[in-house]
Amino acid sequence: MVTRNALAILAVSAAALCAPQASVAQAIKLTIADQNPPTSWGHQHAMLGWVKKAEAATKGRVKFDVYPTQTLAKGPDMWNAVKSGVADFGWCFHGYWPEMTPLSDVITLPFLPYNTAEKGSEVLWKLYEKFPSIQREYKDAQILMLWTSNPYMLVTTKKQVKTIEDLKGMKIRVTGGPPTAQMRALGAVPTAVPMPDNYLALDKGTIDGMAAPWEALHGFRLYEVLKYYTRVPLSAVYFSMCANKPKWDSLPKEVRDSLMSVSGLEGSKEFGKQWFDEAEGAVLELIKKGKHPMDSYTLPPDELARWRKVAGDPLWSEWVNTQKSKGRPEAQQILDTALELLKQR
């Protein structure tokens, strides 16, 4: 006969054997839609890094399945894909929908006084925290992070751009909102092309160049079809990491808190830094190898002043007036706050 003690021991042993399986079964599977290919700089250095931190923060209670290369949702469809639950999480490029988050567009105004994505991301997140009107722009999804690029430079295929006159009539790929107005003010023809399609557009001459960050040159191998780059701080763009609201609300509070512990302000700054600021050295190394050389030119101060005169300050005032005419009276306060935050270290 089996004694009571023996039965107790067997019960404890069985529980111990089953415990790891139960833990695995309880892991919450979440999908993330990523627009970039798995070899891209942003995917490797920002996305996967955040996923690892987020999973660790939840102590293994969450497991992310990342779907790169637009396999789960196309870039222009990303916001609706997350909103509708096609993807649980996704990162969105808001240049696709300039009328959806118009007050957030303040961070894309031409020639704002910042040079790094880390700083731009810090300011954008703080604006989001401070202004309810900006928060309402994202009401259809749960926002975990907001980050920016570094201000774009100008890259071209047929000629080096050194003056405003060189730009006249050139078809330049830009994003929506203030960057489009900036390029038009400079005399170029703003052209909208989804980022994954720019390689062929440049190669076939559909566009003559584009405003771009180093990360895009690396991730989409654009250095293979570009010949020149002009160092001029144009406009930046911005992004969000968002989650489907019903899915987010269904998560245990401790899981949500854990995910936000690696997101928010510090997560936004880190995403901007890793996605954009750190990419320059990698691209320059590829150029240095000599297989795809690109000629560099830095706009001198006097020429840069000309660009700012026609496509800088005037567009700030135009943006404020446009927002006010559309019933957004806080636009000037948002711009003033952004400029004040950009001055702070």
C-alpha positions in Angstrom: 0.0 0.0 0.0 1.2 3.5 -0.8 1.5 5.6 2.3 0.1 9.1 2.6 3.6 10.5 2.7 4.5 8.7 -0.4 1.4 10.1 -2.1 2.3 13.6 -1.0 5.8 13.2 -2.4 4.4 12.0 -5.7 2.0 14.9 -5.9 4.8 17.4 -5.3 7.0 15.8 -7.9 4.2 15.9 -10.4 3.5 19.5 -9.8 7.2 20.3 -10.2 7.3 18.5 -13.5 4.2 20.4 -14.8 5.3 23.8 -13.6 7.6 24.8 -16.5 5.0 23.6 -19.0 2.3 25.7 -17.3 4.6 28.8 -17.4 5.2 28.4 -21.1 1.5 27.9 -21.7 0.7 31.2 -19.9 3.0 33.3 -22.1 1.0 36.0 -23.9 1.7 36.0 -27.7 1.7 39.4 -29.3 2.3 40.3 -32.9 4.3 43.3 -34.1 4.1 44.5 -37.7 7.4 45.9 -39.0 7.6 47.7 -42.3 11.4 47.2 -42.7 13.3 44.0 -43.9 15.0 42.0 -41.1 18.4 43.1 -42.4 17.6 46.8 -42.0 19.4 49.0 -39.5 16.2 50.0 -37.7 15.0 46.4 -37.3 18.3 45.1 -36.1 19.4 48.0 -33.8 16.1 49.4 -32.5 13.2 47.0 -33.0 14.8 43.8 -31.9 16.5 45.6 -29.0 13.2 46.9 -27.7 11.5 43.6 -28.1 14.2 41.9 -26.0 13.9 44.5 -23.3 10.1 44.4 -23.3 10.0 40.6 -23.0 12.6 40.7 -20.2 10.6 43.5 -18.4 7.5 41.2 -18.3 9.7 38.3 -17.0 8.8 36.2 -19.9 5.0 36.7 -19.6 5.0 38.2 -23.1 6.4 36.8 -26.3 6.5 39.0 -29.4 6.2 37.6 -32.9 7.8 40.2 -35.3 6.6 40.2 -38.9 9.1 42.3 -41.0 9.1 43.4 -44.6 5.4 44.5 -44.6 4.3 40.8 -44.4 1.5 41.6 -41.9 0.6 45.1 -43.0 1.8 47.6 -45.6 3.3 50.9 -44.4 0.4 53.1 -45.5 -2.1 50.7 -43.9 -0.3 50.3 -40.6 -2.4 52.6 -38.4 -5.6 50.9 -39.5 -4.0 47.5 -39.2 -3.3 48.1 -35.5 -6.5 49.9 -34.9 -8.5 47.0 -36.3 -6.5 44.3 -34.7 -4.8 42.8 -37.8 -1.6 43.4 -35.8 -1.4 43.7 -32.0 1.5 46.2 -32.2 3.1 48.1 -35.0 5.3 51.1 -35.7 3.8 53.8 -37.8 5.3 56.4 -40.1 3.1 59.4 -39.7 4.2 61.1 -42.9 1.7 58.9 -44.7 -1.2 60.7 -42.9 -0.3 64.4 -42.3 -3.9 65.3 -41.6 -4.3 62.6 -38.9 -1.7 64.0 -36.5 -1.3 67.7 -37.7 -0.2 69.2 -34.4 2.5 66.5 -34.0 3.8 67.8 -37.3 5.4 70.6 -35.5 8.5 68.5 -35.0 8.9 68.3 -38.8 9.1 72.0 -39.4 12.1 73.0 -41.6 15.3 73.9 -39.9 14.3 73.4 -36.3 17.3 73.8 -34.0 18.3 70.1 -33.4 20.7 67.7 -35.0 20.0 64.3 -33.4 17.0 61.9 -33.4 17.5 61.4 -29.7 16.8 65.0 -29.0 13.9 65.3 -31.4 12.3 62.2 -29.9 12.6 63.6 -26.4 10.8 66.8 -27.4 8.1 65.0 -29.3 7.3 62.7 -26.4 7.2 65.7 -23.9 4.8 67.5 -26.2 2.6 64.5 -26.3 2.6 64.4 -22.5 1.9 68.1 -22.1 -0.8 68.8 -24.7 -4.2 66.9 -24.6 -4.8 68.1 -28.1 -1.8 66.1 -29.3 -2.9 63.1 -27.2 -6.3 63.2 -29.0 -4.6 62.7 -32.3 -3.6 59.2 -31.3 -6.9 58.3 -29.5 -7.6 55.3 -31.7 -4.5 53.3 -30.5 -2.4 52.9 -27.4 0.8 54.9 -27.8 4.0 53.4 -26.3 6.6 55.6 -27.9 7.1 58.5 -30.3 10.4 59.1 -32.0 11.9 61.2 -34.8 14.6 60.9 -37.3 17.5 63.2 -37.3 16.9 66.1 -39.8 17.2 64.7 -43.3 20.0 65.4 -45.8 19.6 65.7 -49.5 20.7 62.8 -51.7 20.7 62.8 -55.5 21.5 60.7 -58.5 22.5 63.0 -61.5 24.1 66.1 -60.0 25.4 67.5 -56.8 23.1 70.1 -55.3 25.1 73.1 -54.0 22.6 76.0 -54.4 18.9 76.7 -54.4 19.1 77.2 -58.1 20.4 73.6 -58.5 17.2 72.3 -57.0 14.8 74.0 -59.4 12.6 71.5 -61.1 14.2 68.5 -59.6 11.8 65.7 -58.6 12.6 65.1 -54.9 10.9 62.5 -52.8 9.6 64.0 -49.5 7.0 63.1 -46.9 3.7 64.9 -46.4 3.1 68.0 -44.3 5.8 70.7 -43.7 8.6 68.7 -45.6 6.5 68.9 -48.7 6.0 72.7 -48.3 9.7 73.1 -47.6 10.8 71.4 -50.9 8.2 73.3 -52.9 9.5 76.6 -51.4 13.0 75.6 -52.4 11.9 75.3 -56.1 11.9 71.5 -56.3 9.0 69.2 -57.3 7.9 67.3 -54.1 7.1 63.7 -55.0 5.5 61.1 -52.7 6.9 57.6 -52.9 6.6 54.9 -50.3 10.1 54.2 -48.8 10.3 50.6 -50.0 9.8 51.8 -53.6 12.5 54.5 -53.6 15.3 52.2 -54.8 13.6 51.5 -58.1 12.3 55.1 -58.4 15.9 56.4 -58.1 17.4 53.8 -60.3 14.8 54.4 -63.1 14.9 58.2 -62.8 11.3 58.5 -61.7 12.7 60.8 -59.0 16.0 62.8 -59.1 16.7 62.5 -55.4 15.2 62.5 -52.0 15.4 63.9 -48.5 16.6 61.0 -46.4 18.3 59.9 -43.2 21.3 57.6 -43.0 19.1 54.8 -41.7 17.2 54.7 -45.0 20.3 54.6 -47.0 21.5 51.6 -45.0 18.3 49.7 -44.7 17.1 50.0 -48.3 20.7 50.0 -49.8 20.0 53.3 -51.4 23.7 54.1 -51.5 23.9 51.6 -54.4 21.9 54.0 -56.7 22.8 57.4 -55.3 25.8 59.4 -56.4 25.8 62.5 -54.2 24.8 63.7 -50.8 24.5 67.3 -49.6 24.8 67.9 -45.9 22.0 70.3 -45.2 19.6 69.9 -42.2 16.2 69.7 -43.9 13.1 68.4 -42.1 12.8 65.4 -39.8 10.0 62.9 -39.7 8.3 61.1 -36.8 7.0 57.7 -35.9 4.9 55.9 -33.2 4.9 52.5 -31.6 1.3 51.7 -31.0 -0.9 48.9 -29.8 -4.4 47.8 -30.6 -6.6 49.3 -27.8 -8.7 46.2 -27.0 -5.7 44.0 -27.0 -3.8 46.4 -24.7 -6.7 46.8 -22.3 -6.9 43.0 -22.1 -3.4 42.6 -20.8 -2.9 42.4 -17.1 -2.0 45.7 -15.5 1.4 44.5 -14.4 2.2 43.5 -18.0 1.1 46.9 -19.3 3.2 48.6 -16.6 6.2 46.4 -17.5 5.9 47.3 -21.2 5.7 51.0 -20.4 8.7 50.8 -18.2 10.9 50.3 -21.4 8.8 52.7 -23.5 7.6 56.3 -22.8 10.3 59.0 -22.7 13.4 56.9 -22.3 12.2 54.3 -24.8 11.4 57.1 -27.4 14.9 58.6 -27.0 16.6 55.2 -27.3 14.6 54.3 -30.4 15.5 57.5 -32.1 19.2 57.2 -31.2 19.5 53.5 -32.2 17.3 53.8 -35.3 18.9 56.9 -36.8 21.8 58.5 -35.0 23.9 55.4 -34.9 23.3 54.6 -38.6 25.6 57.3 -40.1 28.9 55.5 -39.2 27.6 52.2 -40.8 26.7 53.9 -44.1 30.0 55.9 -44.3 31.8 52.6 -43.7 30.0 51.0 -46.7 30.8 54.1 -48.8 34.4 54.0 -47.7 34.8 50.5 -49.0 34.6 52.0 -52.5 32.0 49.8 -54.1 29.4 52.5 -54.2 31.2 55.8 -53.7 29.1 59.0 -53.1 30.4 62.5 -53.4 29.8 64.6 -50.3 29.2 68.4 -50.1 28.4 70.5 -47.0 26.3 73.6 -47.6 28.3 76.7 -46.5 26.7 79.0 -43.9 25.8 81.8 -46.4 24.0 79.4 -48.7 22.3 77.7 -45.8 21.0 81.1 -44.7 19.5 81.5 -48.2 17.6 78.2 -47.9 16.4 79.1 -44.4 15.2 82.5 -45.6 12.8 81.0 -48.1 11.9 77.7 -46.6 12.5 78.1 -42.8 10.9 80.8 -40.7 8.2 81.6 -43.3 6.9 78.0 -43.1 6.8 78.1 -39.3 4.4 81.1 -39.4 2.4 79.5 -42.2 2.0 76.3 -40.3 0.8 78.1 -37.2 -1.7 80.2 -39.2 -3.0 77.1 -41.0 -3.5 75.2 -37.8 -5.4 78.1 -36.3 -7.6 78.4 -39.3 -8.5 74.8 -38.9 -9.6 75.3 -35.3 -6.4 74.5 -33.5 -5.6 77.7 -31.6 -2.9 76.0 -29.5 -0.5 75.7 -32.5 1.6 78.7 -31.5 2.0 77.5 -27.9 3.0 74.1 -29.2 5.6 75.6 -31.5 6.9 77.9 -28.7 7.1 74.9 -26.3 9.0 72.8 -28.8 11.5 75.6 -29.4 12.0 76.0 -25.6 12.5 72.2 -25.1 14.9 72.1 -28.0 17.1 74.7 -26.2 17.3 72.5 -23.1 20.1 70.0 -22.7 
